[in-house]
């Protein structure tokens, strides 16, 4: 596993943190390369549970180095809160966590604009977390008002620029959205302070990462959200504001694609989605409610209930193609242990057509109905399985069917939230 990307093969919430935490034992460096504090990665170690939003999940391993790449939009208050929470539990980030000086910074006006924008569109809202991620990426691309981590280290630069930027954002907040404007001085004071605290972690992470790879160290890239939320390849406009796909690991960390050796796509043994947008296999009513409760499917960041449905092979097949997946990690197989029967989606009906590939057009996707194949459940606990042969025969057939439909071999199967509850498929 010299240089490996771990990313979501569905709509996010696939259990990437569990997979990253497990694979980190073999890695030397763990890198977060896109997204922001809108992602929630949950790791369970023994009876302790940790939820990460910005710090890479690999920080749980005391001998590993973690990096936050330039493709991440960083909320300084949020990342410092995570650093402090880890310190309170005896885990130090000093000398092990490095944050790209080129990463853009989420500011209070980004969060205010995010919330105001969502409220203004009513029923057509995208369903953002309100964390300011989209407006921050917008400033990055527009270039005029972007604030980067390196700017936090220059107090004079902040004092000169922020009054101008806040005045421009207040024009939008007050005149377009009818919301109160923000006072720039408290923002300046807070962010100068954040810069002072973050200074020890700030570095040119592209250089550090290149040096690590050249030295033969094993690197694990930790993606946030999922492929179907990619701004280019997801179910637009119901997507996030960054590239969640494998290409984003290169642009978001500053290394070339020839440095990547493997890409692991994480997928649940069923399908979930948070927020709005088409979802062909969604289960409504008691079946969906039961699956949600069995899997405790509530967002780690927002607490919102996740929409639940049967495994859909078409988005995972799309993920395999777009990301060049070398293997799948199937999570939450144990959630299905009590179900007498299971269904998987093998295609879509769209009018008189049967589609075998995931449509890019969201209006087509919204009009699709799933073609379902029924498989028997196993109705036995799988949480104690540590080898594929330990699984009930029906569970093994289910895993094999998901692999076949996704056209990708399986490398890991997770049968519980604990680190040890993992089957390493040889």
C-alpha positions in Angstrom: 0.0 0.0 0.0 2.7 2.6 -1.0 0.4 5.5 -2.0 -3.4 4.9 -1.6 -6.5 7.0 -1.9 -9.5 6.1 0.2 -12.7 7.8 -1.0 -16.5 7.4 -0.9 -18.1 5.5 -3.7 -21.6 6.7 -3.0 -23.2 9.9 -1.6 -20.9 10.1 1.4 -21.3 8.7 4.9 -19.9 5.3 3.7 -17.7 4.7 6.7 -14.4 6.1 5.2 -13.0 7.0 8.6 -13.3 3.4 9.9 -11.5 2.2 6.7 -8.8 4.9 7.0 -8.3 4.2 10.6 -7.8 0.5 9.8 -5.4 1.1 6.9 -3.4 3.7 8.8 -1.7 0.9 10.8 0.2 0.2 7.5 0.7 3.8 6.5 3.2 6.5 7.6 1.3 9.6 6.5 -2.4 10.4 6.3 -3.6 13.3 4.1 -6.9 15.1 3.9 -7.2 16.8 0.5 -10.6 18.4 0.0 -13.8 19.5 1.6 -14.1 21.2 5.0 -15.9 21.0 8.3 -19.0 19.8 6.6 -17.6 16.3 6.6 -17.9 14.1 9.7 -15.6 11.1 10.1 -16.3 8.9 13.0 -13.7 6.5 14.5 -14.4 4.1 17.3 -11.5 2.7 19.4 -12.6 0.4 22.2 -15.3 2.3 24.1 -14.1 5.7 22.8 -15.6 7.4 19.9 -14.0 10.3 18.0 -15.7 12.5 15.3 -13.3 14.4 13.0 -14.3 17.2 10.7 -10.9 18.5 9.6 -8.1 16.6 11.3 -7.3 13.4 9.4 -8.6 10.3 11.1 -5.0 8.9 11.2 -4.2 11.2 14.1 -5.5 8.4 16.4 -2.3 6.6 15.8 0.5 8.3 17.8 3.3 7.5 15.4 1.7 8.8 12.3 2.0 12.1 10.5 -1.2 13.9 9.3 -1.5 16.6 6.7 -4.4 18.9 5.6 -3.8 19.8 2.0 -4.3 22.9 0.0 -7.7 21.6 -1.4 -9.3 21.8 2.0 -11.2 24.9 3.1 -10.2 25.3 6.7 -12.4 26.6 9.5 -9.7 27.7 12.1 -12.1 27.7 15.0 -13.2 24.2 14.2 -9.7 22.7 13.6 -8.4 24.3 16.9 -11.4 22.9 18.7 -10.5 19.4 17.4 -6.9 19.8 18.4 -7.9 20.9 21.9 -10.4 18.0 22.2 -7.7 15.5 21.2 -5.2 17.1 23.7 -7.8 16.7 26.4 -7.9 13.0 25.7 -4.2 12.6 25.7 -3.5 12.8 21.9 -1.1 15.5 20.9 -1.0 17.0 17.4 2.3 18.8 17.9 4.9 17.8 15.4 2.5 15.4 13.7 -0.1 17.6 12.1 0.8 19.9 9.2 -1.7 22.3 7.5 -1.1 23.7 4.0 -0.3 27.4 4.0 -2.2 27.5 0.7 -5.5 26.2 2.1 -8.3 28.7 1.9 -10.0 29.9 5.2 -13.7 29.7 6.0 -14.7 33.1 7.5 -17.9 34.0 9.4 -19.3 35.8 6.4 -19.0 32.6 4.4 -21.3 30.9 7.0 -23.7 33.8 7.0 -23.9 33.8 3.2 -24.4 30.0 3.2 -27.3 30.1 5.6 -28.9 33.1 3.9 -28.6 31.6 0.5 -30.3 28.4 1.5 -33.1 30.2 3.2 -33.7 32.4 0.2 -34.5 29.5 -2.2 -37.0 27.7 -0.1 -38.1 24.3 -1.4 -35.3 24.2 -4.1 -32.5 24.4 -1.5 -29.6 22.1 -2.0 -29.4 21.0 1.7 -26.0 22.4 2.7 -24.7 22.1 6.2 -24.4 25.9 6.6 -20.7 25.6 7.4 -19.7 28.2 4.7 -18.0 25.6 2.4 -19.6 26.7 -0.9 -19.1 30.5 -0.3 -15.4 29.8 0.7 -14.7 27.8 -2.5 -16.5 30.6 -4.4 -14.1 33.2 -3.1 -11.2 30.9 -3.9 -12.3 30.7 -7.5 -13.2 34.3 -7.9 -9.8 35.2 -6.4 -10.6 38.7 -5.2 -11.6 38.0 -1.6 -10.0 34.7 -0.8 -8.1 34.4 2.5 -5.5 31.7 2.8 -3.9 30.1 5.9 -0.7 32.0 5.1 -2.6 35.2 5.5 -3.6 34.3 9.0 0.1 34.5 9.9 0.4 38.1 8.7 -1.6 40.2 11.2 -1.0 43.4 9.3 -2.3 41.8 6.1 -5.5 40.8 7.8 -6.0 44.2 9.3 -5.8 45.8 5.9 -7.8 43.3 3.8 -10.6 42.2 6.0 -12.5 45.5 6.4 -12.7 45.7 2.6 -13.8 42.1 2.2 -16.4 42.3 5.0 -17.8 45.5 3.5 -18.3 43.7 0.2 -19.9 40.7 1.9 -22.2 43.0 3.9 -23.5 44.5 0.7 -24.7 41.0 -0.3 -26.0 40.1 3.1 -28.0 43.3 3.6 -29.1 44.3 0.1 -29.8 40.9 -1.4 -30.7 38.7 1.5 -32.0 41.4 4.0 -29.7 40.0 6.7 -27.7 42.1 9.2 -24.1 42.9 8.3 -21.1 41.8 10.2 -18.6 44.0 12.3 -15.1 43.4 10.8 -13.2 44.2 14.1 -14.2 41.1 16.1 -13.4 39.0 13.0 -10.0 40.5 12.7 -9.2 40.0 16.4 -10.4 36.4 16.3 -8.5 35.4 13.2 -5.3 37.1 14.2 -5.5 34.9 17.3 -6.2 31.8 15.3 -3.2 32.5 13.2 -1.0 32.7 16.2 -2.2 29.4 17.5 -2.0 27.7 14.1 1.4 28.9 13.2 3.2 25.8 14.6 1.2 23.6 12.3 1.5 25.6 9.0 3.8 24.3 6.3 4.2 23.8 2.5 2.6 20.4 2.7 3.2 19.7 -1.0 6.9 19.7 -0.3 6.6 17.6 2.8 4.4 15.1 1.0 6.7 14.8 -2.0 9.7 14.2 0.4 7.8 11.5 2.2 6.9 9.6 -1.0 10.5 9.9 -2.3 11.7 8.5 1.0 9.5 5.4 0.4 7.0 6.2 3.2 3.5 4.9 2.7 0.9 7.6 2.2 -2.9 7.3 2.7 -5.2 10.0 1.2 -8.4 10.5 3.1 -11.3 11.7 1.0 -14.4 13.5 2.4 -18.0 13.2 1.2 -18.5 10.8 -1.8 -18.1 10.5 -5.5 -21.8 11.2 -6.2 -21.3 14.6 -4.4 -18.3 15.6 -6.7 -19.0 19.1 -8.1 -18.1 17.8 -11.7 -19.2 14.2 -11.6 -21.9 14.0 -8.9 -25.7 14.6 -9.0 -25.3 18.3 -9.8 -26.6 20.7 -8.4 -27.1 18.5 -5.3 -23.4 18.2 -4.7 -20.6 19.6 -2.6 -18.3 22.4 -3.8 -15.1 20.3 -4.2 -13.7 17.4 -6.3 -14.3 14.4 -4.1 -13.0 12.0 -6.8 -9.5 10.6 -7.1 -8.3 13.5 -9.2 -9.0 15.8 -6.3 -6.3 14.0 -4.2 -3.7 15.2 -6.6 -4.9 18.8 -7.1 -5.8 19.1 -3.4 -2.5 17.9 -2.0 0.1 19.0 -4.7 1.3 15.7 -6.0 1.1 14.2 -9.5 -1.2 11.4 -10.6 1.8 9.1 -11.4 2.4 9.0 -7.6 -0.8 7.2 -6.9 -0.6 3.4 -6.6 -4.1 2.3 -5.5 -7.7 3.7 -5.1 -10.0 2.1 -2.6 -13.7 3.0 -2.9 -15.7 2.7 0.3 -19.3 1.7 -0.1 -22.0 0.6 2.4 -23.7 -2.7 2.0 -26.8 -0.6 1.3 -27.2 3.1 0.2 -27.8 6.3 2.1 -28.0 10.0 1.2 -28.3 13.2 3.2 -29.9 16.3 1.8 -31.9 16.7 -1.4 -31.6 15.2 -4.8 -32.7 12.1 -6.6 -32.3 8.7 -4.9 -33.7 5.8 -7.0 -33.5 3.0 -4.4 -34.7 5.1 -1.4 -37.0 3.2 0.9 -39.9 5.3 2.2 -42.1 4.4 5.2 -41.4 1.5 7.7 -38.7 -0.3 5.6 -36.6 2.9 5.3 -37.2 3.7 9.0 -36.1 0.3 10.1 -32.9 0.4 8.0 -32.2 3.9 9.4 -32.6 2.6 13.0 -30.6 -0.6 12.4 -27.7 1.5 11.0 -28.1 4.5 13.4 -28.1 6.6 10.2 -27.9 10.1 11.5 -25.3 12.6 10.2 -22.1 13.0 12.3 -21.9 16.7 11.4 -25.6 17.8 11.4 -27.5 15.0 13.2 -29.9 14.9 10.2 -31.5 11.6 9.5 -30.1 9.9 6.5 -32.3 8.7 3.6 -31.9 5.0 3.3 -32.3 2.5 0.5 -31.1 -0.8 -1.0 -27.7 -1.1 -2.5 -27.5 0.5 -5.9 -24.8 -0.8 -8.2 -25.1 1.9 -10.8 -23.5 4.8 -8.7 -20.8 2.5 -7.4 -20.1 1.3 -11.0 -19.8 5.0 -12.0 -17.4 5.6 -9.1 -15.3 2.7 -10.2 -15.0 4.2 -13.7 -14.4 7.8 -12.7 -11.9 7.0 -9.9 -10.2 4.1 -11.4 -11.0 2.0 -8.3 -8.6 -0.8 -7.7 -10.8 -2.3 -4.9 -13.9 -1.8 -2.8 -14.2 -1.7 1.0 -17.7 -2.8 1.9 -18.9 -1.4 5.2 -21.9 -2.0 7.6 -22.6 -5.5 6.4 -23.6 -6.3 10.0 -26.5 -3.8 9.7 -28.3 -6.2 7.4 -27.8 -9.3 9.7 -31.5 -9.4 10.9 -33.2 -8.9 7.5 -34.8 -12.0 5.9 -34.5 -10.7 2.4 -32.4 -8.1 0.6 -32.6 -6.3 -2.7 -30.0 -4.8 -4.9 -30.5 -2.4 -7.8 -29.0 -3.8 -11.0 -30.4 -1.2 -13.5 -32.9 1.6 -13.9 -36.1 1.8 -15.9 -36.5 5.2 -17.7 -39.6 5.2 -19.8 -39.3 2.3 -22.2 -35.5 2.0 -21.7 -33.5 0.0 -19.2 -30.3 1.8 -18.2 -27.2 0.0 -17.0 -25.1 3.1 -16.4 -25.8 5.9 -14.0 -27.3 8.9 -15.9 -25.5 12.3 -15.6 -28.8 14.2 -16.2 -30.5 14.7 -12.8 -33.9 15.0 -14.5 -33.4 11.6 -16.1 -32.3 10.2 -12.7 -35.3 11.6 -10.9 -37.6 9.8 -13.4 -35.9 6.4 -13.0 -37.2 3.5 -11.1 -34.9 0.7 -9.9 -34.7 -2.7 -11.4 -34.3 -4.8 -8.2 -32.8 -8.3 -7.7 -33.8 -10.1 -4.6 -31.2 -12.0 -2.5 -31.7 -14.1 0.6 -30.6 -12.6 4.0 -28.5 -14.6 6.4 -30.2 -13.7 9.7 -27.1 -14.5 11.7 -24.6 -12.1 13.4 -21.6 -11.3 11.4 -19.8 -9.0 13.9 -17.4 -11.8 15.1 -16.2 -12.6 11.5 -12.5 -11.9 10.9 -12.1 -13.9 7.7 -14.4 -14.1 4.7 -14.9 -17.8 5.4 -16.4 -16.8 8.8 -19.3 -15.1 7.2 -22.6 -17.1 6.6 -22.8 -18.4 3.1 -25.6 -16.0 2.1 -23.5 -13.1 3.4 -20.5 -14.2 1.3 -22.8 -14.5 -1.8 -24.1 -11.0 -1.1 -20.6 -9.6 -1.0 -19.6 -11.4 -4.1 -22.7 -10.1 -5.9 -21.9 -6.5 -4.9 -18.4 -6.9 -6.3 -19.6 -8.4 -9.5 -22.2 -5.7 -10.1 -19.7 -3.0 -9.3 -17.1 -4.6 -11.5 -14.5 -4.2 -8.8 -12.8 -6.7 -6.5 -13.4 -6.4 -2.7 -10.4 -5.8 -0.4 -12.1 -5.1 2.9 -15.4 -5.9 4.6 -16.4 -4.1 7.8 -18.7 -5.9 10.2 -18.9 -3.4 13.0 -17.7 0.1 14.0 -14.6 -1.2 16.0 -11.2 -1.2 14.4 -10.9 -5.0 14.9 -14.3 -5.7 13.2 -12.8 -5.8 9.8 -12.2 -8.6 7.3 -9.1 -8.2 5.2 -9.9 -10.1 2.0 -6.8 -11.8 0.7 
